[in-house]
Amino acid sequence: MLDTRLLLEEPDRVAGLLATRGVDSAEVHATAEALRLARETAKLLDTARERANRQARDHARAARGTEPSKDGAPPPSHSDLRAVRARVTELEDQHRSARWEARARTLALPNLPEEKAPRGTRDTDSTLVGESCPPDRGHAPPAHWVTAEADGWSDVARSLKLSGHGFSVLRGDGARLLRALVAFGLDLHRGTYEELVLPQLVRGEAMVGSGHLPEFADGVYRVEDEDLYAVPTAEVPVTALHRDELLSPEELPLLYMMHSTCFRRAAGASGRSSRGMQRLHEYHQVELARIVSPADSHEHFQMLLADAQRALVALELPYRVLDVCTGRLPFAAALARRLDVYSAGTRRWLPVSTVSLFTDFQARRSGIRVGTPRGKTFPHTLNASALAASRLWGVLIENGVRDDGRVVLPGALWAAMDTNVLRPRPGCS
């Protein structure tokens, strides 16, 4: 959530920054106006309540025959009391409506981009920071879904029978590879991050706190008749872990990691770009999160970026780093770097991690504060996918397949898989 004081005092500056994200300036000014109306109705309501309480006391004194009011005015009648109480009720309704409107509008605005974020609204406006060249194999290997089905590692027909499009059934070494990737991602960072196991159904407040609601309401799964949502990323429960808490400066930084099964309704259009393990409704990731002092957040951003790259280097995958332009930033992010890996089977770069600095945006929405000698403030939050297990599963098969059909694994997975080569299931290939 944006700082409401900034919205009220500098709406033009906020509008200018959000315009680089494609937000209409009229929305920003309407939000500032809604905030002003909410404050004005709050003041009017306080005055009306004070007057109603005073008249009620004066009426009670008159009824008891005690001393008159200090200003010598006649005691209020029953009709006077009814009128002032009706006015309080009217103002309560107005303030409730104004407050709801202000909150709804404020929650709909994304975070302010940092000045160093590249300006632009298209993917091509993001800046290439670094790239490792994919090996020249002379020809493209088969797409991973071709190899995986032929060798019995995935079962598309049965996944369709069970759940429809956007889900997967993995078998044999295919299932083991996904499990090995998750274990590898967690073990890689266990010396730095505290591992968590958190609920993967969370309340609406958790989704609002991370910025996934109300903006992405159409893209998440909700449990019918309950205020529970299936997490679209572990970022949601990890951020909500300290919701409405007052932390001490000595507790920071907080470094967490978590494996989660993630769910999203919008898995992309049908066709080649959504086949196999590329875009799923249900997928697996290892997430990294940091809650830090604002003064240290940019240093932590660089450390988090380095952590997100570690798995790609260890898995020997060609990857590139993009400085994400303002119009493509995640809703809650002020600054982001995106990591893409090269899919040899589709000859495309596929996003596998977005390293995001959220500044105090999520902390404000979640009520996470830090007590300091000069008062309470909001910490900064950061997040990144340490390992997009489901998507990397397919990339490893494509990049590791050999002309004789064997799939050679990177050395980092040999111990977890107890082999350096994926074996077809009996009766396949």
Disulfide bonds with the S-S distance in Angstrom:
none
